[in-house]
Amino acid sequence: MPKIDNGEYIEELLQCFKKLDPVKTRIILQEFPRLDDDGQRRAVFELSRVAHEEAGAFFADLIGYSPQLLDSVEPLKRVAKQKLADNPEVLLATLTNDKYREKTFFIELCGELMLDEAIDPLINLLRNNGIIAIQKSAMKVLGELFAIDAVSEIADFLYAGNRELIVAAVEALGAIGNTNAIQKLAERMGSDTGIDVLILNLFASSQNKLALQKLNDTMLSHHAYLRNYAKSKLIEIGPKAVPILLENLKQSDPDLQIHTLNVLGSIGDESAILPVRRLLKDMPENPNVRFAAYEVLGQLPIIKGAMSLVAGLQDPVEHVSLMAAKAINNNFNEILETGLNNLISQDDVLAARFVEVFIVSESTNVFLSLFKNPVFRNLAIEYLSTKAPVDTRAVFVELLKDNGYISDVQTISQSTMQPEHAVTNETKKIWAIDDSRMMLAIYKNVLATEGYNFQLFEFPETALEEIASDKPDLIITDLNMPNVSGLELTHRIRKVYNKEQLPILLITTQSSTSTEQEYLREGINEMIYKPFEKEDLKQRLALHLM
């Protein structure tokens, strides 16, 4: 193909432009790609210099009737934007010109120029134009212009049959971000995971009061993935979310209190300490609330009033007392040491209780300090010799050895007494999956006592990796875990093993019958509600492993 003379081409192009001849200009521009790089640069430069009063209208016609030129003559965009920016009234007129086949270029330019005058014509396009690309562009620019008058029209597209339009509507409403827009987005949630996550991300980015409230409300969703994602976003927001979270603790809904405490612990803001202690002082009826409250206090540095944690050691629910022990371990100080030693010396029953909770929870700081107390020491040696799981015993034997208690280590190691349980289940392999280390310690205590071959997983992703080559006989999994929930874990396992091949017990604090039926349909064999008694868990395991 012969080369084009740059000078002749540019001269002819300029003549067509000056005569406002769009037909011939389009023909000439079709040859534009044949120019060399230097010729293309010169042509665009010369066009940009032409000061013609009709330049804006000329470029509008050129692009409106031949939008393909924007793809074949990329530099044309720059000149067209310049000319139309100099003539905003011409640009606005393009939005209502029904003869133009392509309007996305003009719509997007209105957004770049932040032309508020474009709002009404753009709303009209949404109502009357059925071209998806134009509708998407119109919503995007209305969002950029913070067009609050367009919220209702945009919200209609939240329920469109086209996913691209739904996403565009979500993003536009998120950009507008007023009360009405946030409310519309909140109403849309609950039917599509991807859309819901997009909406929650917008709430998190906005961080205005209503958006934070909607994130907060989502913690009570019936969908585990929504609850967990909302919690993760609140954690990312951090201290800014704390005031609204603390208000939740005054509510009577235990599920909301539990999720709130989980988030507060992860944020780690010390302003939560006093409200959480007030909550515990009222002795919440739901033990899962008490468990979560002590978990938070174990994650925060308690400078004053740490002795109040001791009340949790006598909680009637074992799970709670174990978490209180861990909180004490993480905040252990001289005042706690003195107080615990006094209690041990006054009450043998209480001393035995302390020994058990501090060993099962592996609260090594407290254990090592109290081991100096003869009463505690004798009871601890007896417990480690006769009741503790093998690996728990090993932890404390090593701890004592490192701190010079050699004779006591020998007494524990040489004990001929057998554990109280009969090891009859060692051929059964059980996996326990939970992001709470305390819950894993509880499972370990039960499973070891019953003689099961077990494996603990803090991260469900690791369990999913291993299950491809190492199938257990039963899985215990928590429902609410970050990244991979217990329900998602079940879905992925059920692609390989059915309910008969691999029973899955789901552990949760939720108590809705409708939710339980839903989860059972999703592949769960049985749901167990926290807090569970050891004997109850043992019976459930035996039933499913028959």
Buried (B, 14 or more C-beta within 10 A) or exposed (E): EEEBEBEEBBEBBBEBBEEBBBEBBBEBBBBBEEBEEEBBEBBBEBBBEEEEEBBBBBBBBBBBBBBEBBEEBEBBBEBBBBBBBEBBEBBBBBBEEEEBEBBBBBBBBBBEBEBEBBBBBBBBBBEEBEBEEBBBBBBBBBBBBBBBEBBEBBBBBBEBEEEEBBBBBBBBBBBBBBEBBBBBBBEBBBEEEEBBBBBBBBBBEBBEEBBBBBBBBBBBBEBBBBBBBBBBBBBEBEEEBBEBBBEBBEEEBBBBBBBBBBBBBBBBBEEBBEBBBEBBEEEBEBBBBBBBBBBBBBBBEBEEEBBEBBBBBBBEBBBBBBBBBBBBBBBBBEEBBEBBBEBBBEEEEBBBBBBBBBBBBBBBBBBBBBBEBEBBBEBBBBBBBBBBBEEBBEBBBEBBBEEEBEEBBEBBEEBEEEBEBEEEBEEBBBBBBBBBEBBBBBBBBBBBBBBBEBBBBBBBEEBBEBBEEEBBBBBBBBBBBBEBBBBBBBEBBBEEBEBEEBBBBBBBBBBEEEBBEBBBEBBBBBBBBBBBEEEEBBEBBEEBBE
